[in-house]
Structure formats: C-alpha cells, structure tokens
Amino acid sequence: MKVTMAKQMHEIDEMANETFGLPEIALMENAGHRVFLAALKILGEIERKSICVLSGSGNNGGDALVTARLLSNSGAKIKVFLIGNQNHRTDSLNVQIKILREMGIEIVMLENDRAWERLQITLRFCDAVIDGILGTGFFGEMRPPALRLIRMVNSASKPIISVDIPSGVASDNGAVNDEAIKARCTVALGLPKIGHYISPGANHVGELIIDDIGIPAKLLTEDIHQTLLDNELAKTLLPARSREVHKGSCGKILIVAGSRGMTGAASLASISALRAGAGLVTLAVPESLNDLYEVKLTEVMTAPLYEIKSGIIAGAQALNMLLNMAEKFDAVLIGPGLGRDADTIDLVRKFVSSVDKPLILDADAIFAFNGASEGLKVCKQIPILTPHLGELAALMNTTVNELREFLIINVRKIAQELRAIIVAKSECTIIAYPNGEIFISALGNSGMATAGSGDVLAGTIAGLMKQTPFAPLAGVYLHGTAGDIAATFKGEGLIASDILENLPVAIKKLRELQRQEL
C-alpha cells in the first residue's frame, strides 16, 4: 500500500474528478459512510446515542457531516458545531449543511460565547465525537478558535473518531505545534498519510482504518514513491527455500564487530544473522577478545584480528586481513560495538572504500564517517546504513530536530546524496533507496527501545543478504515482527535477545502468510 503526502492526495482527488469523472460529492459520501462504520464499531448500538460532530470549512468537514446524517438516520441524537470562515466553505460542504438543515438537525456556529457554552455542555454529555475540524491541508500555526476547540474536545475525554487525520497533526511530517486531537480511531481516506506513522502525530491517531473510498486503484498506485511495508509487500520479499540448499547457498556472512566493553553488540549481531537464516557466520574480533567469543558463541566462527592495543582493531595488518577474508564471503557487516578509536576509524574508512562486497554499516562504522560522509560515495557497491536518527543527524552534520522536520524528504535526500540505502530507525523505520523510493514500517513497539535492538536489526539484514535482494526490507519486517511477538510476553521489559530469539517465529509467520497465497 502506498503512503501519500498532502499535495499528492489533493492531486489524486482532482484527477478522480477531472480524468475519471468521479464527482467530489460522491467521494464525500463514501468517506462519510466509512467514518459511520467506524463509529458503529466503537459505539456498538447507535440508536439513542448522543454524538457531537465538529466541522471546519473544508471537505474534511463535509465528510463529517455525511457521517452526521447517517448517524441520525440510525437513531442517534446529533449536534453539529461549525468553525471557520463561512466564505471559505467548499461547495460540497455547503451541500451537506443544507441537507442537515432540511433534516432538522441542530447546527451551531461557534461564533459567540453562548455557542461555545453549548458545545461544552454537549461534550460533557455526549457518547462520542466526530472530528472533521482540520484536514490534511493543515500545516504550521493553528488559529486560536481551532486551538480552543481541540483543547476543549480533548479535555472532555470522549471517544473521538477523526476524519482522515486528527485535527492539529501535520499530514506530511506528523508535527504537532500546539495541540492535536487525541483520537480513539482515525479513518484515512484514499491512502494513509506520512503523519499517521511519524511522531508526535502517530501518538494521536489511535486505531488506523484505511479505506480507498472508491478512488480508482490506478490513482492510488502510480507515481507515488512512498510504500508501507505491510504483510502484502512482505510476502514477496523472501523466496521459499528449495530442498537442496546448503549452508553455502544460504549465505556466508562476515561480521566485523566488538571491542573491549562492547562485546555484546558483536554477539547479538552475529547470532541474529544465523537466526535470520544465514548458513555460515564468521565474527572478526580483536585478537585479545577472541577466546571470550570462542566460549560465548557456539555456532558462530571467529577470526582474531591484529590489534594496536588491547581490544582495539586497527592498523594495516588488520586491514589486509579483513580485505583478504572478505573475498570469501557473500556480504560484510561492520560496526556493532567496534569502538571509536581514531585508528579504528581510519581502518573502517579504508576498508569501506576498498572492499568489493555487499556491505552493511552500523553504529560505530557509521560514526567513522562523521565529517567525511563523502567517503561513502566511493563504495564499490551500494552500501546499506542502519543508523538511528541521532547517528544519521551526526553523519549529515545536522540536528535530530532539523532532520525530523521533514523526515521522509530528508532521508530520501540523504540516500540520493550518498548513493546508499538508508535504514533510519525511529518510532517507525524508514528505508530509503538512492532511486528515491521510500518504504515505511509501522511494526515494532516501545519495548524495543533497548540496548542491542539495533545490533539485532543489522545482523538480521546481514543474514538475509544472500537469501533475497530485498534484505533491508525483509530484515526490517522480520525484526519488527519479532519485536512485536516478544512484546506479547515481555512487554516493555523485553531485551534485545528476546527479539533475536523470536526471529525464527517471525520467519515462520511470514511463511504462513505466503502459503495462504497458494
């Protein structure tokens, strides 16, 4: 499923009308009906329920008024409150207002103190609220009356159903400048929007229901370069294994990781690569730590590397060893727990520019290019970078706040500039390809905000490199799924190894989805 920016959705609506002859009022009717079904799901029996419907001056408000009519037809007691400049109302909204007035439904303009008092009383005694105040066109500072309305609605603590996006959430980046509706449920119209998945907006969405509202499918798929990493896409990412596979054909992965005090990162990454299905994993570590890993890791092979001081990989001898070793492997992951010694940074930069293998850079390997990101452009193959937003901001000499301002746009730009695949880890994971394609994963949970979770993701992607050309996407999907499975048992107390141990369960779940297609 595609994910849109506000301008793209507006253009789709226009094309539905101008190219396909689908009237705007017809889409409004479909949207209102879908919101009505969401209200029915939340409230159960509609008859005799009291529902407050809020409308702004745009078509988002018109969708809410269609919902008001359908709720009234089902026996609900409806009160409608309008906000905004009457001169800015769309023609379709005015049609819906006329219909409700002819039906005898009470409509109140929020233009004086008495009207606001009536709203306050209505909110106190109503069973639910339909939010059609602001639509996807909202961005920036909110006008005082809208801010007052949103605060009043939130303080009433009633179930709120938002039309398309919670009012106050910026559609393109999830920003909330003042306050936004805290919805129980949001009905996304046509396609989901960026703001549904990026915080703080994502925290306001509640349950997300997506409905195409009758827009021709062609318009919802063509020329949109943001895609949701959902089950339907995931089923296409990891080909089934044939019976004659062996460990060599499943992937030989080299992982360069670990330093004194950070041995866990290397262990998590290497075991994750095996749990993701790699046939053989070799962990290259500082020579003085090799015995520790020999005891700690049963299934992972180890390779001791020359070190300039205890626990620190560096120097020409270590570099030559790594380059020679890499020739025997299908892919290389470098960085987890590697350390930030100046000589190690020098080794990482030289290795990355010289090795001619599929390459994943994580953690300290990304740090090595801070202030030198141009060095990533000389990689012999397109590298995969797996930074969290702090690491990505540091790499690009910016701040996390500046990066988040337009996160999708910025991550896309970075992937294109560096000619790299960027797996940006945040409340949702964004995978950006250098051709401009963006994939968004809403999998995962707050329990995964734990040390080592990123090492598991990097190892998972590495373990898939021989198995699929879509390893970054498959890795993010399996990692998020494993984390969600782990959370059902461990909640916010899960640790990285819980995610790791559930990778096989996630793969099994994906195989079951694939079999359902047969």
Salt bridges, closest charged atoms under 4 A:
GLU14 OE2 - HIS10 NE2 3.10
GLU29 OE2 - ARG69 NH2 2.59
GLU47 OE2 - ARG48 NH1 3.60
GLU106 OE2 - ARG118 NH2 1.73
ASP164 OD1 - LYS193 NZ 2.75
GLU179 OE1 - ARG151 NE 3.17
GLU207 OE2 - LYS41 NZ 2.56
ASP211 OD2 - ARG34 NE 3.28
GLU232 OE2 - LYS235 NZ 3.02
ASP330 OD1 - LYS466 NZ 3.95
ASP341 OD2 - LYS309 NZ 2.99
ASP346 OD2 - LYS350 NZ 3.11
ASP362 OD1 - LYS425 NZ 3.71
ASP364 OD1 - ARG340 NE 2.92
GLU374 OE2 - LYS377 NZ 3.16
GLU391 OE2 - HIS388 NE2 3.52
GLU427 OE2 - ARG404 NH2 2.83
GLU437 OE2 - HIS225 ND1 2.63
ASP498 OD1 - LYS490 NZ 2.91
GLU501 OE1 - ARG275 NH2 3.31
GLU517 OE2 - LYS235 NZ 2.75
